[in-house]
Amino acid sequence: MTDTPTAGAAPPAPDAAPGARPRAGRVLRYLGGRLLTAAVSLAAVMVTSFFLFRILPGDPVAAMTEGREVSVEQMEALRREFGLDQPLWRQFLDYCAGMLRLDLGVSYEFHRPVAELVAERIGPTVLLAGTGTLIAAALGLVLGTRAAWRRGSLGDRVNSSVALLLWSVPSFWLGLLLIVVLASGTGWLPGLFPTSGMMSADTAGGLDTAIDVAHHMVLPVATMVAVVYAQYLMIMRSSVLDEMGSDYLTTARAKGLRDDLVLRRHAVPNALLPTVTLIFLNLGRVFGGVILIETVFAWPGLGSLFYSGLKVPDLPLVQALFVIFASAVIIMNLLADLVYPLLDPRVRT
Amino acid sequence: MSTVIPPTVPPPGADGVPGASGTRRRAATKLLAGAVSSLGLAGALLPAGAAAAEAEGDTMTVAISQPVDSLSPFLAQRLISTSVHKMVYEGLIGYDPETNEPHPMLAESWEPSDDGLTWTYTLREGMEWSDGEPITAEDAAWTFTTMMEDSDAATANGNYVENFEKAEALDERTLEVTLKEPQATMLSMDVPILPEHVWSEVDDFGDFNNDEEFPVVGSGPFTITGHEPNQSVTIEANPRYHGDVPEFEKVVFRYFADQDAQVEALRKGEVSLVSGLTPAQADSLEGQEDITVNKASGKRFQAFTVNPGAETQDGEEFGDGHPALEDKTLRQAIMMAIDKEELVDTAYGGYAEPAEGYIPSRYPDYYWEPEGDDRLAFDPDAANKMLDDAGYEKGDDGIRESPDGDRLELRMHTHNDRPDYVAMAPIIVERLADIGIAVENQEVDPGVLSDALHNGEYDLIWTGWSVNPDPDYVLGIHTCDALPEEPGTMRGDAYFCNEDYDELYAEQLAAYDDPEKRAETIKQMQAILYDEAVVDVLTYADTLEAYRSDQIASMQPQPDPGGNLWGQDGHWSFSGAVPAESSSGGAGLSGGAIAGIAAAVVVVVGGAVFLLVRRRSVTADDRE
């Protein structure tokens, strides 16, 4: 993946002179470098995705028709339709040509353009995983800062332990547990939430649907947040701790500022940088969805689409999704790189 | 993929930019508060949503475990899609719900010619498509002809028409099909007949999925009225159906990838019917209030096949199967070493029956059991003696060697996605060790397994088939014809080729007009399969299902009694289902109360967090 800028990543040009032009040159060079890296990564991902899934054992046509009464002619017709009767180099050229035209191919199993399938499911995934990421980040940020500020206290220890415990819990297991306890209900506890899916079969549309979707989101989002907020908490905690020994905080205190203010006005903004990077990276991964959570809760997103495609294997579908997932990470990385100079003055020079 | 966390930044100076960070902080607080309060809002409005979901009349909700691949009967491969099609499009002839015998559907009668090459079907009178157009023999002729002429339209059911010479409508109600050779499956033509006036408008059958315009025009007891990809399919009763209009107004098939989640949804009353339960799940539902567990006799058999030496139709050998397995004595000894009762108890918790023949006992006409000396019953001592006598000597480690000097070390490929196979495999390993055969159990992905099978690179491989009321297809995959023309193209799951078997196969195919003779022939074929011991049929696992008896009063099983409800050969369980009198659904508290509690909890928690955040920011500002 792209490397993250560090201080001095863009050395000043030898003939650097004060004024706007050299500075613009540096910015352009920085930008160009990042864009080039991203483009190269993207090309590598496209080539990889073609060959990666062809290593998978199993014949897609045999898998799709397994247990069904099909004739040899039907199998051959399917192979021809999918282009599987062509030599590999030919399939590769077709794939490359398709990608250049932004044509993601046609799914073997669903008989529909992959782009259509993706468009249908990208919304649910972004809604679920995006909401989860934002809540987890906010939660981790607040709790991590508090934990660091009172490091060693009972609160810190409990906070960190709970987060790490949840981090190590398999998400599908936690999801099932929540379904048993909060959805189907147990003992005196009634079932509060739907067991799965994204909406009820008949909703009136408009606000009704929005509420219905929100209701369906509660458990999957809770599962996701519970499992992932630990990484935000730990990173925030350690970067606030890093800041705490700094002279500038001592100075701030010496000026007579209250502890609370020193924390929020001085320590936290500086400690935020690593978290920002993490949020960007995770936002990139949002498109990959949370495959297990989507599966347990039958959430109609890209993750469950990928899962069902892998089982066949539905080659056009999985290779396109792989490219999409990887591109999202590459693009978010690029954005992080581009935003960084705005946050960190040293990268600007 | 590595996550690189940049080094932290040195302080911007003791008096950095308080204004900017203050704005950022306030923005963050707002964001958090906004998120929390919107959660609270969603909670407050919950009762409306819950009530909307509940205010349904006679609706049945069925949990399904696959998303729909296509709603075009020309394309659909998956069980879920073909099951939906059985409710929406009738074929000419179906299967009787009770006996599985051929049953009039669109056709009320049929007549083969003396040479069996011409079949004349007479359609019922006065039938209408769900849009009011008449259903005629033209529709049937068009459907078959399209499948014969367009390979895309033959994707799903092409095997039925492969042997067709032509299909034509003699008049509005008479269809004549001419065959190239006689075929017994003319009595089980459950190919969906489509309305020509709708489908002839389609340009490309390869990419028409029949899922854009609802309601879909059909002939069955239901019509498709909605489809949310990857979520649900809705069908509603068709008032123009030629038979009894279903009592359930609506059936919703809801997709769940996870089986445990399905069971929880049933417990809660969110779904009315769940199928494909594991024995443990069935046990946990047994005796629960308002839930009925249906233990149906299985449609499927579970087996492993032995590689008797893979070869092509021309006799070219390939693969690396263990050479000793070409010996029938060894194959029979393997069969005798296995205790099928043990498998039933251990792997299925008793929800299965030990199997001998290839066709499950739910089809009594074709069911076969070995008698007397033909029976290769569980008897490890006898198996050991057979091997001793045949010259398989035991080494010091207890493993035998074949007379040719090959150690009896076998590989076994087991599908890692089938819990029952995974549970049975170690037992087989143990039992075969008892007779001096070492087996290495390889749990692999289905793709790996299928590659091993097609390349002939296996010794023992797990398999299993669903057997239709007409068993022609599953019998056909063991003819010499099913051997691959070249390595990698085999049709079946064993390199089985036996002339006697092939002769009998041809006989049963020609005996389309003499059911008793056909059944007798089919039994003889099973006797050959059993004796050759290439296919070791082990069990017929029960089909385990459960439904909410407070939502469904009764459903028609197939066969009756002892049959299954989901995945029938026909629409009987759904078209004949009777709603329970109080089909409100939901156990314990009412939906409204539940939603109310949920709303209260979320509002209180949300409000508390919101206040806390506000208080903290206010006090901080005050201190400033």
Interface residues (C-beta under 8 A of the other chain):
Chain A: M1 D3 T4 P5 T6 A7 L56 P57 G58 D59 A62 A63 M64 T65 E66 G67 R68 E69 V70 S71 V72 E73 Q74 A77 L78 E81 V106 E109 F110 H111 R112 L117 E120 R121 L134 I135 A138 L141 V142 F172 L176 I179 V180 A183 S184 G185 P190 G191 L192 F193 P194 T195 S196 G197 M198 M199 S200 A201 D202 T203 A204 L207 D208 I211 D212 A214 H215 I235 S239 D242 E243 S246 D247 Y248 L249 T251 A252 K255 R258 D260 L261 R264 R265 H266 V268 P269 N270 A271 L273 P274 T277 L278 L281 T295 V296 F297 A298 P300 S304 L305 Y307 S308 P313 V329 Y340 D344 P345 R346
Chain B: M1 S2 T3 V4 I5 P6 P7 T8 V9 P10 P11 P12 G13 A14 D15 G16 P18 S21 G22 R24 R25 A28 L31 L32 A35 A42 L45 L46 A48 G49 A50 A52 A53 E56 T61 Q66 P67 D69 S70 S72 L75 Q77 S151 D152 A154 T155 G158 N159 E162 G206 D207 N209 G226 E228 P229 N230 Q231 S232 T234 V252 R254 Y255 F256 A257 D258 D260 A261 E264 A265 R267 K268 E270 D445 P446 G447 V448 S450 D451 H454 W465 S466 N468 Y473 T489 R491 A587 G588 L589 A593 I594 I597 A598 V601 A620 R623 E624
